[in-house]
Amino acid sequence: MKAGRVLVVDDDPDMRESVASVLAAAGYLVEVAEDGQQAIDVQRARPAQILITDVFMPVRDGLETIQFFRQEWPSIPIIAMTGGSPTGEVEDYLKVAKVAGANVTLRKPFPARELLESLSAL
């Protein structure tokens, strides 16, 4: 059985909708948010069982979002994803996301299979 509701957070609408489509096709109920603050608002209104968040976003970035979720909802599994930034290596940001509380990290772009396998492992 699938883990009910998944919250996908990414400021890139194409990436957000792509991930949401893969998850919906696999039988997950999907909520989406454009940034970390919106994710918190969505989580408070319609709690998800899993959080998938980008690292780099405006308003509240992924690292802040992960830390907030760890404080408010400590048991929620978290997947952090990033394609990096102009100022650093992707692996460095993924390591920081792990330290912040992410259970799994994914480097963008990633195949749908890798996403679904990561969810199954959680």
DRENTORKOL-3810 file (N, C-alpha, C; in nm, 4 decimals):
REM DRENTORKOL-3810
@n.u->0.0835; n.v->-0.1189; n.w->0.0000; ca.u->0.0000; ca.v->0.0000; ca.w->0.0000; c.u->0.0881; c.v->0.1254; c.w->0.0000
@n.u->0.0480; n.v->0.2240; n.w->-0.0746; ca.u->0.1242; ca.v->0.3481; ca.w->-0.0841; c.u->0.1071; c.v->0.4303; c.w->0.0439
@n.u->0.2038; n.v->0.5164; n.w->0.0665; ca.u->0.2005; ca.v->0.6036; ca.w->0.1837; c.u->0.1120; c.v->0.7224; c.w->0.1559
@n.u->-0.0141; n.v->0.7090; n.w->0.1451; ca.u->-0.1067; ca.v->0.8203; ca.w->0.1310; c.u->-0.0588; c.v->0.9471; c.w->0.0648
@n.u->-0.0389; n.v->1.0501; n.w->0.1458; ca.u->-0.0177; ca.v->1.1858; ca.w->0.0948; c.u->0.1299; c.v->1.2256; c.w->0.0971
@n.u->0.1758; n.v->1.2818; n.w->-0.0151; ca.u->0.3135; ca.v->1.3303; ca.w->-0.0286; c.u->0.3081; c.v->1.4789; c.w->-0.0620
@n.u->0.3900; n.v->1.5571; n.w->0.0067; ca.u->0.3996; ca.v->1.7007; ca.w->-0.0184; c.u->0.5263; c.v->1.7283; c.w->-0.0986
@n.u->0.5095; n.v->1.7850; n.w->-0.2185; ca.u->0.6207; ca.v->1.8165; ca.w->-0.3082; c.u->0.6414; c.v->1.9673; c.w->-0.3090
@n.u->0.7639; n.v->2.0106; n.w->-0.2751; ca.u->0.7942; ca.v->2.1530; ca.w->-0.2646; c.u->0.9085; c.v->2.1874; c.w->-0.3595
@n.u->0.8799; n.v->2.2746; n.w->-0.4549; ca.u->0.9827; ca.v->2.3197; ca.w->-0.5493; c.u->0.9357; c.v->2.4500; c.w->-0.6121
@n.u->1.0260; n.v->2.5475; n.w->-0.6230; ca.u->0.9884; ca.v->2.6755; ca.w->-0.6828; c.u->0.9824; c.v->2.6688; c.w->-0.8347
@n.u->1.0363; n.v->2.5635; n.w->-0.8940; ca.u->1.0307; ca.v->2.5449; ca.w->-1.0391; c.u->0.9011; c.v->2.4709; c.w->-1.0736
@n.u->0.8057; n.v->2.5388; n.w->-1.1392; ca.u->0.6765; ca.v->2.4746; ca.w->-1.1657; c.u->0.6871; c.v->2.3479; c.w->-1.2495
@n.u->0.7807; n.v->2.3432; n.w->-1.3450; ca.u->0.7960; ca.v->2.2233; ca.w->-1.4276; c.u->0.8429; c.v->2.1043; c.w->-1.3437
@n.u->0.9403; n.v->2.1274; n.w->-1.2575; ca.u->0.9916; ca.v->2.0196; ca.w->-1.1719; c.u->0.8843; c.v->1.9745; c.w->-1.0730
@n.u->0.8160; n.v->2.0710; n.w->-1.0143; ca.u->0.7104; ca.v->2.0413; ca.w->-0.9157; c.u->0.6034; c.v->1.9545; c.w->-0.9791
@n.u->0.5581; n.v->1.9931; n.w->-1.0971; ca.u->0.4514; ca.v->1.9177; ca.w->-1.1641; c.u->0.5001; c.v->1.7839; c.w->-1.2165
@n.u->0.6259; n.v->1.7762; n.w->-1.2591; ca.u->0.6824; ca.v->1.6504; ca.w->-1.3059; c.u->0.6867; c.v->1.5479; c.w->-1.1927
@n.u->0.7382; n.v->1.5886; n.w->-1.0781; ca.u->0.7440; ca.v->1.4991; ca.w->-0.9625; c.u->0.6025; c.v->1.4610; c.w->-0.9189
@n.u->0.5135; n.v->1.5581; n.w->-0.9141; ca.u->0.3749; ca.v->1.5311; ca.w->-0.8732; c.u->0.3079; c.v->1.4315; c.w->-0.9677
@n.u->0.3332; n.v->1.4440; n.w->-1.0965; ca.u->0.2734; ca.v->1.3526; ca.w->-1.1949; c.u->0.3232; c.v->1.2093; c.w->-1.1770
@n.u->0.4538; n.v->1.1949; n.w->-1.1550; ca.u->0.5114; ca.v->1.0616; ca.w->-1.1327; c.u->0.4485; c.v->0.9974; c.w->-1.0086
@n.u->0.4373; n.v->1.0759; n.w->-0.9030; ca.u->0.3824; ca.v->1.0225; ca.w->-0.7783; c.u->0.2350; c.v->0.9878; c.w->-0.7926
@n.u->0.1589; n.v->1.0750; n.w->-0.8570; ca.u->0.0155; ca.v->1.0485; ca.w->-0.8763; c.u->-0.0046; c.v->0.9229; c.w->-0.9595
@n.u->0.0760; n.v->0.9059; n.w->-1.0632; ca.u->0.0652; ca.v->0.7874; ca.w->-1.1483; c.u->0.0985; c.v->0.6601; c.w->-1.0707
@n.u->0.1815; n.v->0.6730; n.w->-0.9666; ca.u->0.2198; ca.v->0.5580; ca.w->-0.8846; c.u->0.1207; c.v->0.5337; c.w->-0.7705
@n.u->0.0168; n.v->0.6167; n.w->-0.7620; ca.u->-0.0879; ca.v->0.5942; ca.w->-0.6631; c.u->-0.0809; c.v->0.6782; c.w->-0.5372
@n.u->0.0112; n.v->0.7731; n.w->-0.5324; ca.u->0.0207; ca.v->0.8609; ca.w->-0.4160; c.u->-0.0772; c.v->0.9771; c.w->-0.4297
@n.u->-0.1256; n.v->1.0283; n.w->-0.3184; ca.u->-0.2018; ca.v->1.1529; ca.w->-0.3154; c.u->-0.0971; c.v->1.2629; c.w->-0.3009
@n.u->-0.1048; n.v->1.3642; n.w->-0.3853; ca.u->0.0023; ca.v->1.4642; ca.w->-0.3908; c.u->-0.0500; c.v->1.6037; c.w->-0.3591
@n.u->0.0229; n.v->1.6718; n.w->-0.2720; ca.u->0.0039; ca.v->1.8141; ca.w->-0.2449; c.u->0.1285; c.v->1.8829; c.w->-0.2981
@n.u->0.1160; n.v->2.0077; n.w->-0.3437; ca.u->0.2324; ca.v->2.0806; ca.w->-0.3930; c.u->0.2421; c.v->2.2176; c.w->-0.3257
@n.u->0.3657; n.v->2.2675; n.w->-0.3197; ca.u->0.3909; ca.v->2.4009; ca.w->-0.2657; c.u->0.5086; c.v->2.4610; c.w->-0.3417
@n.u->0.5092; n.v->2.5951; n.w->-0.3514; ca.u->0.6122; ca.v->2.6663; ca.w->-0.4273; c.u->0.7353; c.v->2.7006; c.w->-0.3453
@n.u->0.7231; n.v->2.7031; n.w->-0.2129; ca.u->0.8355; ca.v->2.7371; ca.w->-0.1267; c.u->0.8109; c.v->2.6779; c.w->0.0119
@n.u->0.9105; n.v->2.6924; n.w->0.0971; ca.u->0.9013; ca.v->2.6324; ca.w->0.2294; c.u->0.7887; c.v->2.6859; c.w->0.3148
@n.u->0.7627; n.v->2.8153; n.w->0.3077; ca.u->0.6538; ca.v->2.8708; ca.w->0.3894; c.u->0.5194; c.v->2.8153; c.w->0.3446
@n.u->0.4989; n.v->2.8079; n.w->0.2132; ca.u->0.3743; ca.v->2.7506; ca.w->0.1625; c.u->0.3635; c.v->2.6033; c.w->0.2032
@n.u->0.4769; n.v->2.5329; n.w->0.2052; ca.u->0.4775; ca.v->2.3919; ca.w->0.2463; c.u->0.4302; c.v->2.3768; c.w->0.3903
@n.u->0.4763; n.v->2.4648; n.w->0.4772; ca.u->0.4344; ca.v->2.4606; ca.w->0.6177; c.u->0.2843; c.v->2.4844; c.w->0.6277
@n.u->0.2343; n.v->2.5826; n.w->0.5524; ca.u->0.0909; ca.v->2.6121; ca.w->0.5530; c.u->0.0097; c.v->2.4923; c.w->0.5042
@n.u->0.0559; n.v->2.4288; n.w->0.3963; ca.u->-0.0137; ca.v->2.3110; ca.w->0.3425; c.u->-0.0098; c.v->2.1969; c.w->0.4437
@n.u->0.1062; n.v->2.1754; n.w->0.5048; ca.u->0.1203; ca.v->2.0661; ca.w->0.6011; c.u->0.0270; c.v->2.0858; c.w->0.7208
@n.u->0.0123; n.v->2.2081; n.w->0.7644; ca.u->-0.0779; ca.v->2.2357; ca.w->0.8772; c.u->-0.2238; c.v->2.2116; c.w->0.8387
@n.u->-0.2583; n.v->2.2422; n.w->0.7141; ca.u->-0.3977; ca.v->2.2279; ca.w->0.6682; c.u->-0.4314; c.v->2.0840; c.w->0.6277
@n.u->-0.3401; n.v->2.0187; n.w->0.5584; ca.u->-0.3640; ca.v->1.8831; ca.w->0.5063; c.u->-0.2353; c.v->1.8031; c.w->0.5211
@n.u->-0.2108; n.v->1.7465; n.w->0.6385; ca.u->-0.0832; ca.v->1.6799; ca.w->0.6670; c.u->-0.0485; c.v->1.5683; c.w->0.5687
@n.u->0.0765; n.v->1.5712; n.w->0.5248; ca.u->0.1306; ca.v->1.4675; ca.w->0.4372; c.u->0.2111; c.v->1.3695; c.w->0.5219
@n.u->0.2296; n.v->1.2488; n.w->0.4683; ca.u->0.3104; ca.v->1.1485; ca.w->0.5362; c.u->0.4579; c.v->1.1565; c.w->0.4955
@n.u->0.4862; n.v->1.2206; n.w->0.3810; ca.u->0.6232; ca.v->1.2328; ca.w->0.3302; c.u->0.6420; c.v->1.3720; c.w->0.2706
@n.u->0.7590; n.v->1.4306; n.w->0.2941; ca.u->0.7951; ca.v->1.5599; ca.w->0.2367; c.u->0.9063; c.v->1.5391; c.w->0.1346
@n.u->0.8878; n.v->1.5953; n.w->0.0161; ca.u->0.9936; ca.v->1.6000; ca.w->-0.0856; c.u->1.0172; c.v->1.7474; c.w->-0.1144
@n.u->1.1383; n.v->1.7954; n.w->-0.0876; ca.u->1.1639; ca.v->1.9380; ca.w->-0.1027; c.u->1.2918; c.v->1.9677; c.w->-0.1795
@n.u->1.2838; n.v->2.0731; n.w->-0.2584; ca.u->1.4020; ca.v->2.1280; ca.w->-0.3240; c.u->1.4854; c.v->2.1962; c.w->-0.2154
@n.u->1.6141; n.v->2.2146; n.w->-0.2408; ca.u->1.7005; ca.v->2.2827; ca.w->-0.1453; c.u->1.6974; c.v->2.4336; c.w->-0.1668
@n.u->1.7052; n.v->2.4776; n.w->-0.2924; ca.u->1.7115; ca.v->2.6210; ca.w->-0.3211; c.u->1.5764; c.v->2.6750; c.w->-0.3637
@n.u->1.5179; n.v->2.7595; n.w->-0.2761; ca.u->1.3884; ca.v->2.8215; ca.w->-0.3032; c.u->1.3843; c.v->2.9575; c.w->-0.2354
@n.u->1.2978; n.v->3.0452; n.w->-0.2852; ca.u->1.2804; ca.v->3.1749; ca.w->-0.2175; c.u->1.1936; c.v->3.1594; c.w->-0.0922
@n.u->1.1796; n.v->3.2643; n.w->-0.0192; ca.u->1.0964; ca.v->3.2781; ca.w->0.1011; c.u->1.1519; c.v->3.1956; c.w->0.2168
@n.u->1.1465; n.v->3.0646; n.w->0.2078; ca.u->1.2055; ca.v->2.9744; ca.w->0.3074; c.u->1.2685; c.v->2.8617; c.w->0.2269
@n.u->1.4016; n.v->2.8515; n.w->0.2314; ca.u->1.4677; ca.v->2.7514; ca.w->0.1475; c.u->1.4480; c.v->2.6102; c.w->0.2030
@n.u->1.4971; n.v->2.5133; n.w->0.1286; ca.u->1.4765; ca.v->2.3743; ca.w->0.1653; c.u->1.5408; c.v->2.3350; c.w->0.2966
@n.u->1.6591; n.v->2.3884; n.w->0.3261; ca.u->1.7257; ca.v->2.3543; ca.w->0.4516; c.u->1.6464; c.v->2.4055; c.w->0.5706
@n.u->1.5986; n.v->2.5296; n.w->0.5621; ca.u->1.5135; ca.v->2.5845; ca.w->0.6686; c.u->1.3854; c.v->2.5034; c.w->0.6815
@n.u->1.3305; n.v->2.4636; n.w->0.5678; ca.u->1.2069; ca.v->2.3862; ca.w->0.5670; c.u->1.2278; c.v->2.2497; c.w->0.6328
@n.u->1.3375; n.v->2.1842; n.w->0.5990; ca.u->1.3686; ca.v->2.0543; ca.w->0.6600; c.u->1.3804; c.v->2.0694; c.w->0.8115
@n.u->1.4539; n.v->2.1701; n.w->0.8561; ca.u->1.4722; ca.v->2.1914; ca.w->1.0000; c.u->1.3389; c.v->2.2196; c.w->1.0693
@n.u->1.2534; n.v->2.3006; n.w->1.0050; ca.u->1.1229; ca.v->2.3311; ca.w->1.0637; c.u->1.0382; c.v->2.2049; c.w->1.0737
@n.u->1.0351; n.v->2.1249; n.w->0.9661; ca.u->0.9576; ca.v->2.0005; ca.w->0.9677; c.u->1.0102; c.v->1.9056; c.w->1.0746
@n.u->1.1416; n.v->1.8986; n.w->1.0929; ca.u->1.1997; ca.v->1.8117; ca.w->1.1952; c.u->1.1541; c.v->1.8540; c.w->1.3352
@n.u->1.1369; n.v->1.9845; n.w->1.3553; ca.u->1.0906; ca.v->2.0335; ca.w->1.4860; c.u->0.9409; c.v->2.0081; c.w->1.5048
@n.u->0.8614; n.v->2.0406; n.w->1.4041; ca.u->0.7156; ca.v->2.0319; ca.w->1.4153; c.u->0.6611; c.v->1.8915; c.w->1.3921
@n.u->0.7195; n.v->1.8203; n.w->1.2987; ca.u->0.6731; ca.v->1.6856; ca.w->1.2617; c.u->0.7960; c.v->1.5941; c.w->1.2557
@n.u->0.8535; n.v->1.5593; n.w->1.3698; ca.u->0.9830; ca.v->1.4911; ca.w->1.3728; c.u->0.9880; c.v->1.3548; c.w->1.3032
@n.u->0.8758; n.v->1.2878; n.w->1.2904; ca.u->0.8799; ca.v->1.1528; ca.w->1.2329; c.u->0.8561; c.v->1.1472; c.w->1.0823
@n.u->0.8245; n.v->1.2614; n.w->1.0198; ca.u->0.7955; ca.v->1.2594; ca.w->0.8761; c.u->0.9231; c.v->1.2283; c.w->0.7958
@n.u->0.9171; n.v->1.1303; n.w->0.7056; ca.u->1.0319; ca.v->1.1059; ca.w->0.6180; c.u->1.0488; c.v->1.2226; c.w->0.5200
@n.u->1.1736; n.v->1.2609; n.w->0.4959; ca.u->1.2030; ca.v->1.3753; ca.w->0.4091; c.u->1.3027; c.v->1.3362; c.w->0.3015
@n.u->1.2679; n.v->1.3728; n.w->0.1774; ca.u->1.3591; ca.v->1.3595; ca.w->0.0645; c.u->1.3958; c.v->1.5007; c.w->0.0200
@n.u->1.5260; n.v->1.5293; n.w->0.0144; ca.u->1.5739; ca.v->1.6588; ca.w->-0.0347; c.u->1.6312; c.v->1.6377; c.w->-0.1739
@n.u->1.6058; n.v->1.7345; n.w->-0.2619; ca.u->1.6559; ca.v->1.7247; ca.w->-0.3993; c.u->1.7152; c.v->1.8588; c.w->-0.4412
@n.u->1.8200; n.v->1.8530; n.w->-0.5227; ca.u->1.8779; ca.v->1.9762; ca.w->-0.5754; c.u->1.9586; c.v->1.9466; c.w->-0.7009
@n.u->1.9664; n.v->2.0485; n.w->-0.7836; ca.u->2.0538; ca.v->2.0442; ca.w->-0.9000; c.u->2.1763; c.v->2.1292; c.w->-0.8738
@n.u->2.1851; n.v->2.1846; n.w->-0.7527; ca.u->2.3002; ca.v->2.2661; ca.w->-0.7155; c.u->2.2738; c.v->2.4138; c.w->-0.7322
@n.u->2.3796; n.v->2.4890; n.w->-0.7173; ca.u->2.3723; ca.v->2.6339; ca.w->-0.7332; c.u->2.5025; c.v->2.6804; c.w->-0.7975
@n.u->2.5059; n.v->2.8040; n.w->-0.8445; ca.u->2.6275; ca.v->2.8536; ca.w->-0.9081; c.u->2.7455; c.v->2.8626; c.w->-0.8116
@n.u->2.7194; n.v->2.8595; n.w->-0.6820; ca.u->2.8261; ca.v->2.8832; ca.w->-0.5848; c.u->2.8803; c.v->2.7576; c.w->-0.5185
@n.u->2.8287; n.v->2.6390; n.w->-0.5527; ca.u->2.8794; ca.v->2.5216; ca.w->-0.4836; c.u->2.8471; c.v->2.3913; c.w->-0.5525
@n.u->2.9060; n.v->2.2862; n.w->-0.5016; ca.u->2.8866; ca.v->2.1526; ca.w->-0.5560; c.u->2.7571; c.v->2.0908; c.w->-0.5046
@n.u->2.6896; n.v->2.0191; n.w->-0.5908; ca.u->2.5639; ca.v->1.9543; ca.w->-0.5552; c.u->2.5831; c.v->1.8632; c.w->-0.4352
@n.u->2.6892; n.v->1.7823; n.w->-0.4349; ca.u->2.7102; ca.v->1.6873; ca.w->-0.3262; c.u->2.7223; c.v->1.7578; c.w->-0.1915
@n.u->2.7844; n.v->1.8760; n.w->-0.1890; ca.u->2.7961; ca.v->1.9509; ca.w->-0.0640; c.u->2.6588; c.v->1.9890; c.w->-0.0100
@n.u->2.5719; n.v->2.0367; n.w->-0.0979; ca.u->2.4389; ca.v->2.0762; ca.w->-0.0539; c.u->2.3564; c.v->1.9557; c.w->-0.0105
@n.u->2.3751; n.v->1.8439; n.w->-0.0775; ca.u->2.3026; ca.v->1.7228; ca.w->-0.0379; c.u->2.3513; c.v->1.6724; c.w->0.0980
@n.u->2.4807; n.v->1.6848; n.w->0.1259; ca.u->2.5325; ca.v->1.6470; ca.w->0.2577; c.u->2.4731; c.v->1.7364; c.w->0.3660
@n.u->2.4668; n.v->1.8658; n.w->0.3394; ca.u->2.4086; ca.v->1.9593; ca.w->0.4362; c.u->2.2612; c.v->1.9265; c.w->0.4591
@n.u->2.1901; n.v->1.8900; n.w->0.3534; ca.u->2.0490; ca.v->1.8529; ca.w->0.3677; c.u->2.0342; c.v->1.7302; c.w->0.4571
@n.u->2.1248; n.v->1.6346; n.w->0.4447; ca.u->2.1237; ca.v->1.5155; ca.w->0.5317; c.u->2.1441; c.v->1.5564; c.w->0.6770
@n.u->2.2421; n.v->1.6446; n.w->0.7009; ca.u->2.2693; ca.v->1.6910; ca.w->0.8367; c.u->2.1475; c.v->1.7656; c.w->0.8925
@n.u->2.0786; n.v->1.8403; n.w->0.8070; ca.u->1.9599; ca.v->1.9155; ca.w->0.8497; c.u->1.8433; c.v->1.8238; c.w->0.8854
@n.u->1.8464; n.v->1.6999; n.w->0.8341; ca.u->1.7401; ca.v->1.6073; ca.w->0.8716; c.u->1.6777; c.v->1.5284; c.w->0.7589
@n.u->1.7249; n.v->1.5463; n.w->0.6359; ca.u->1.6687; ca.v->1.4687; ca.w->0.5245; c.u->1.7083; c.v->1.3223; c.w->0.5380
@n.u->1.6129; n.v->1.2323; n.w->0.5121; ca.u->1.6409; ca.v->1.0887; ca.w->0.5149; c.u->1.7114; c.v->1.0435; c.w->0.3875
@n.u->1.6722; n.v->1.1039; n.w->0.2758; ca.u->1.7216; ca.v->1.0661; ca.w->0.1442; c.u->1.7508; c.v->1.1942; c.w->0.0668
@n.u->1.8549; n.v->1.1909; n.w->-0.0178; ca.u->1.8822; ca.v->1.3047; ca.w->-0.1056; c.u->1.8893; c.v->1.2559; c.w->-0.2497
@n.u->1.8406; n.v->1.3402; n.w->-0.3399; ca.u->1.8421; ca.v->1.3092; ca.w->-0.4825; c.u->1.9037; c.v->1.4255; c.w->-0.5587
@n.u->1.9888; n.v->1.3913; n.w->-0.6537; ca.u->2.0506; ca.v->1.4933; ca.w->-0.7387; c.u->1.9658; c.v->1.5088; c.w->-0.8652
@n.u->1.9214; n.v->1.6325; n.w->-0.8902; ca.u->1.8447; ca.v->1.6602; ca.w->-1.0125; c.u->1.9397; c.v->1.6661; c.w->-1.1310
@n.u->1.8970; n.v->1.6241; n.w->-1.2464; ca.u->1.7721; ca.v->1.5523; ca.w->-1.2720; c.u->1.7884; c.v->1.4051; c.w->-1.2326
@n.u->1.6813; n.v->1.3436; n.w->-1.1902; ca.u->1.6851; ca.v->1.2029; ca.w->-1.1513; c.u->1.5728; c.v->1.1295; c.w->-1.2239
@n.u->1.5930; n.v->1.0006; n.w->-1.2519; ca.u->1.4868; ca.v->0.9244; ca.w->-1.3188; c.u->1.3708; c.v->0.8975; c.w->-1.2239
@n.u->1.2522; n.v->0.8850; n.w->-1.2783; ca.u->1.1320; ca.v->0.8574; ca.w->-1.1982; c.u->1.1520; c.v->0.7332; c.w->-1.1126
@n.u->1.2182; n.v->0.6340; n.w->-1.1677; ca.u->1.2425; ca.v->0.5087; ca.w->-1.0954; c.u->1.3189; c.v->0.5346; c.w->-0.9652
@n.u->1.4193; n.v->0.6222; n.w->-0.9706; ca.u->1.4989; ca.v->0.6528; ca.w->-0.8505; c.u->1.4116; c.v->0.7186; c.w->-0.7426
@n.u->1.3242; n.v->0.8083; n.w->-0.7839; ca.u->1.2318; ca.v->0.8728; ca.w->-0.6912; c.u->1.1402; c.v->0.7705; c.w->-0.6255
@n.u->1.0805; n.v->0.6841; n.w->-0.7063; ca.u->0.9856; ca.v->0.5850; ca.w->-0.6542; c.u->1.0565; c.v->0.4826; c.w->-0.5647
@n.u->1.1782; n.v->0.4444; n.w->-0.5999; ca.u->1.2551; ca.v->0.3525; ca.w->-0.5150; c.u->1.2897; c.v->0.4193; c.w->-0.3813
@n.u->1.3216; n.v->0.5476; n.w->-0.3842; ca.u->1.3517; ca.v->0.6195; ca.w->-0.2611; c.u->1.2292; c.v->0.6257; c.w->-0.1700
@n.u->1.1140; n.v->0.6504; n.w->-0.2298; ca.u->0.9902; ca.v->0.6522; ca.w->-0.1514; c.u->0.9600; c.v->0.5153; c.w->-0.0914
@n.u->0.9779; n.v->0.4112; n.w->-0.1693; ca.u->0.9522; ca.v->0.2755; ca.w->-0.1198; c.u->1.0442; c.v->0.2414; c.w->-0.0034
@n.u->1.1680; n.v->0.2885; n.w->-0.0105; ca.u->1.2649; ca.v->0.2611; ca.w->0.0957; c.u->1.2286; c.v->0.3300; c.w->0.2266
@n.u->1.1532; n.v->0.4387; n.w->0.2181; ca.u->1.1137; ca.v->0.5109; ca.w->0.3387; c.u->0.9986; c.v->0.4401; c.w->0.4077
END
